[in-house]
Amino acid sequence: MILSNQKLGQHVLRLGLAAVFLWFGFSQLMDSLQWVSIVPTWAVALVHLPPAMIVMANGLLEVILGSLIALGFFVGPAAAILALHLFVIALDIGFSATGIRDFGLVFATAALSIMSFEKSVEKID
């Protein structure tokens, strides 16, 4: 089976983004205390949970959705959720080197979502 450049690019994008979300997700699950300093106060006030629990929930979300993307299941919805999630994080971080990098990842994740939904629509036609 020969993949077109577009299909190959989509697979590379999917696996690369999955690796990013899985790395960060597992990192948060294995050492949540390392991450509590970057939990915004508005998030603690919103969900009324300690920062360490927010980090654990965030890590679990990223591992589950990153795994779905890596395995090729529900890629469109998983990528859309992660793009929105990372957009909120990038907005909170602001216009720093890390924030700009995260905005780039937001657009890459959104692009993966759009491409995946487009593929689903093509199957219906």
C-alpha positions as a Python dict, from the first residue, in 0.01 Angstrom:
ca = {
    (1, 'M'): (0, 0, 0),
    (2, 'I'): (138, 338, -102),
    (3, 'L'): (35, 643, 99),
    (4, 'S'): (-5, 981, -66),
    (5, 'N'): (206, 1262, 72),
    (6, 'Q'): (-109, 1410, 227),
    (7, 'K'): (-200, 1085, 406),
    (8, 'L'): (158, 1030, 518),
    (9, 'G'): (174, 1388, 647),
    (10, 'Q'): (-151, 1339, 838),
    (11, 'H'): (-15, 1022, 1002),
    (12, 'V'): (311, 1196, 1096),
    (13, 'L'): (115, 1490, 1241),
    (14, 'R'): (-118, 1258, 1431),
    (15, 'L'): (161, 1052, 1584),
    (16, 'G'): (378, 1354, 1662),
    (17, 'L'): (99, 1536, 1842),
    (18, 'A'): (-2, 1219, 2024),
    (19, 'A'): (356, 1187, 2150),
    (20, 'V'): (350, 1545, 2282),
    (21, 'F'): (20, 1501, 2468),
    (22, 'L'): (118, 1157, 2600),
    (23, 'W'): (454, 1285, 2728),
    (24, 'F'): (296, 1578, 2911),
    (25, 'G'): (6, 1366, 3038),
    (26, 'F'): (225, 1092, 3181),
    (27, 'S'): (464, 1352, 3322),
    (28, 'Q'): (177, 1512, 3513),
    (29, 'L'): (50, 1177, 3638),
    (30, 'M'): (392, 1060, 3757),
    (31, 'D'): (496, 1383, 3930),
    (32, 'S'): (195, 1609, 3977),
    (33, 'L'): (370, 1821, 4240),
    (34, 'Q'): (617, 1941, 3978),
    (35, 'W'): (327, 2096, 3786),
    (36, 'V'): (114, 2255, 4062),
    (37, 'S'): (298, 2588, 4044),
    (38, 'I'): (158, 2657, 3697),
    (39, 'V'): (-205, 2579, 3780),
    (40, 'P'): (-385, 2915, 3752),
    (41, 'T'): (-577, 3042, 4052),
    (42, 'W'): (-889, 3083, 3839),
    (43, 'A'): (-886, 2705, 3769),
    (44, 'V'): (-873, 2625, 4142),
    (45, 'A'): (-1158, 2870, 4207),
    (46, 'L'): (-1359, 2725, 3917),
    (47, 'V'): (-1347, 2358, 4014),
    (48, 'H'): (-1280, 2389, 4390),
    (49, 'L'): (-1010, 2121, 4384),
    (50, 'P'): (-651, 2132, 4506),
    (51, 'P'): (-396, 2212, 4233),
    (52, 'A'): (-244, 1862, 4253),
    (53, 'M'): (-583, 1706, 4172),
    (54, 'I'): (-629, 1944, 3880),
    (55, 'V'): (-288, 1840, 3748),
    (56, 'M'): (-381, 1471, 3784),
    (57, 'A'): (-713, 1525, 3604),
    (58, 'N'): (-537, 1720, 3330),
    (59, 'G'): (-276, 1447, 3293),
    (60, 'L'): (-544, 1180, 3270),
    (61, 'L'): (-732, 1381, 3006),
    (62, 'E'): (-415, 1421, 2798),
    (63, 'V'): (-323, 1052, 2828),
    (64, 'I'): (-670, 931, 2730),
    (65, 'L'): (-715, 1171, 2437),
    (66, 'G'): (-350, 1138, 2328),
    (67, 'S'): (-390, 759, 2326),
    (68, 'L'): (-703, 784, 2112),
    (69, 'I'): (-515, 1002, 1865),
    (70, 'A'): (-216, 767, 1861),
    (71, 'L'): (-440, 467, 1798),
    (72, 'G'): (-644, 648, 1533),
    (73, 'F'): (-977, 631, 1720),
    (74, 'F'): (-1204, 936, 1741),
    (75, 'V'): (-915, 1151, 1617),
    (76, 'G'): (-1134, 1445, 1515),
    (77, 'P'): (-1319, 1488, 1845),
    (78, 'A'): (-1012, 1409, 2058),
    (79, 'A'): (-798, 1659, 1868),
    (80, 'A'): (-1072, 1923, 1887),
    (81, 'I'): (-1096, 1886, 2266),
    (82, 'L'): (-717, 1898, 2303),
    (83, 'A'): (-691, 2202, 2075),
    (84, 'L'): (-946, 2392, 2285),
    (85, 'H'): (-781, 2273, 2605),
    (86, 'L'): (-436, 2383, 2490),
    (87, 'F'): (-577, 2714, 2365),
    (88, 'V'): (-690, 2797, 2719),
    (89, 'I'): (-346, 2701, 2851),
    (90, 'A'): (-169, 2910, 2586),
    (91, 'L'): (-389, 3211, 2664),
    (92, 'D'): (-307, 3178, 3031),
    (93, 'I'): (67, 3152, 2963),
    (94, 'G'): (54, 3455, 2732),
    (95, 'F'): (298, 3585, 2476),
    (96, 'S'): (614, 3419, 2600),
    (97, 'A'): (828, 3166, 2418),
    (98, 'T'): (628, 2884, 2578),
    (99, 'G'): (294, 3049, 2502),
    (100, 'I'): (379, 3105, 2136),
    (101, 'R'): (497, 2745, 2102),
    (102, 'D'): (170, 2630, 2255),
    (103, 'F'): (-28, 2846, 2011),
    (104, 'G'): (155, 2666, 1729),
    (105, 'L'): (56, 2332, 1882),
    (106, 'V'): (-304, 2457, 1909),
    (107, 'F'): (-315, 2524, 1536),
    (108, 'A'): (-147, 2193, 1451),
    (109, 'T'): (-395, 2005, 1673),
    (110, 'A'): (-688, 2198, 1525),
    (111, 'A'): (-563, 2116, 1175),
    (112, 'L'): (-551, 1746, 1264),
    (113, 'S'): (-907, 1768, 1393),
    (114, 'I'): (-1028, 1942, 1077),
    (115, 'M'): (-852, 1690, 851),
    (116, 'S'): (-999, 1401, 1050),
    (117, 'F'): (-1353, 1535, 1035),
    (118, 'E'): (-1310, 1600, 662),
    (119, 'K'): (-1213, 1235, 615),
    (120, 'S'): (-1528, 1127, 801),
    (121, 'V'): (-1748, 1348, 584),
    (122, 'E'): (-1592, 1207, 268),
    (123, 'K'): (-1689, 854, 378),
    (124, 'I'): (-2053, 963, 415),
    (125, 'D'): (-2074, 1110, 63),
}
